[in-house]
Amino acid sequence: MGLLSRIFGSGKNARKGPPVQEVEVRFSYGSQNYQHLFALEDVLRHTIADAGVGTYEGHDASADGSDGYYYAYGPDAEAIYKVMEPVLASSTFMRGAKVTLWYGPRKWRTATRVIHLPE
């Protein structure tokens, strides 16, 4: 194994299959009671898994409850968003959320689509 292979790893372990795409949902939450955030997360996890379009990865939320993020990954960001959209639309704290679809790994030139949910 060469020096560069030891530093950066070999191509043998490179990801195979379709490129991973991402759906990121950024929203205003406004509470330190995370009950509704976790409940919606459970619905998203099951909806995405049941549709077989990807994997719900998790959330980030600020300590003060002001805002948060949901993340989902799979081979087709459009398909993931299509099953997430009705779930997001049913939640009051998703009003005005920003949804970013990443059509490949997050890099400088990766194509994206940004959707602003109605207020």
ZIHU-V488632 format. One record per residue. N is the residue number from 1. RES is the residue in one letter. PSI is psi as a letter, one per 30 degrees, with the letter a starting at -180 (* if undefined). D_FIRST is the distance of its C-alpha to the first C-alpha in Angstrom with 2 decimals. Layout:
# ZIHU-V488632
n & res & psi & d_first
N & RES & PSI & D_FIRST
N & RES & PSI & D_FIRST
This chain:
# ZIHU-V488632
n & res & psi & d_first
1 & M & k & 0.00
2 & G & l & 3.81
3 & L & e & 6.76
4 & L & e & 8.32
5 & S & e & 6.15
6 & R & e & 6.63
7 & I & e & 10.14
8 & F & f & 11.21
9 & G & l & 9.47
10 & S & l & 8.51
11 & G & f & 11.65
12 & K & e & 11.89
13 & N & g & 13.91
14 & A & k & 16.04
15 & R & k & 19.75
16 & K & l & 21.55
17 & G & a & 25.29
18 & P & l & 27.74
19 & P & k & 27.05
20 & V & k & 28.24
21 & Q & l & 31.47
22 & E & k & 33.40
23 & V & k & 37.01
24 & E & k & 37.87
25 & V & j & 41.47
26 & R & k & 42.80
27 & F & l & 46.25
28 & S & k & 48.91
29 & Y & e & 49.74
30 & G & g & 52.30
31 & S & l & 52.48
32 & Q & g & 50.91
33 & N & j & 51.94
34 & Y & g & 48.76
35 & Q & e & 50.47
36 & H & e & 50.75
37 & L & e & 47.21
38 & F & e & 45.87
39 & A & e & 48.35
40 & L & e & 47.31
41 & E & e & 43.64
42 & D & e & 44.43
43 & V & e & 46.26
44 & L & e & 43.41
45 & R & e & 40.85
46 & H & e & 43.08
47 & T & e & 44.14
48 & I & e & 40.63
49 & A & e & 39.52
50 & D & e & 42.75
51 & A & f & 42.38
52 & G & g & 38.82
53 & V & f & 37.73
54 & G & a & 35.04
55 & T & k & 34.49
56 & Y & k & 36.44
57 & E & e & 33.98
58 & G & a & 36.41
59 & H & l & 38.48
60 & D & k & 38.75
61 & A & k & 42.20
62 & S & l & 43.54
63 & A & e & 45.06
64 & D & f & 48.48
65 & G & g & 48.35
66 & S & e & 48.92
67 & D & l & 46.13
68 & G & l & 43.20
69 & Y & k & 40.52
70 & Y & k & 39.59
71 & Y & k & 36.25
72 & A & k & 35.56
73 & Y & l & 32.63
74 & G & a & 32.41
75 & P & f & 32.01
76 & D & j & 35.36
77 & A & e & 36.72
78 & E & e & 40.17
79 & A & e & 40.45
80 & I & e & 39.52
81 & Y & e & 42.08
82 & K & e & 44.68
83 & V & f & 44.74
84 & M & e & 44.48
85 & E & e & 47.26
86 & P & e & 50.27
87 & V & e & 49.00
88 & L & e & 48.52
89 & A & f & 51.92
90 & S & f & 53.61
91 & S & k & 52.62
92 & T & e & 54.82
93 & F & g & 52.13
94 & M & f & 50.09
95 & R & k & 52.84
96 & G & g & 51.44
97 & A & l & 47.79
98 & K & k & 45.15
99 & V & k & 42.73
100 & T & k & 39.65
101 & L & k & 37.86
102 & W & k & 34.30
103 & Y & h & 33.32
104 & G & a & 29.56
105 & P & k & 27.21
106 & R & j & 28.96
107 & K & l & 28.25
108 & W & e & 30.65
109 & R & g & 31.68
110 & T & k & 31.53
111 & A & k & 34.91
112 & T & l & 37.15
113 & R & k & 40.65
114 & V & k & 42.79
115 & I & k & 45.72
116 & H & j & 48.37
117 & L & k & 50.26
118 & P & k & 54.05
119 & E & * & 55.68
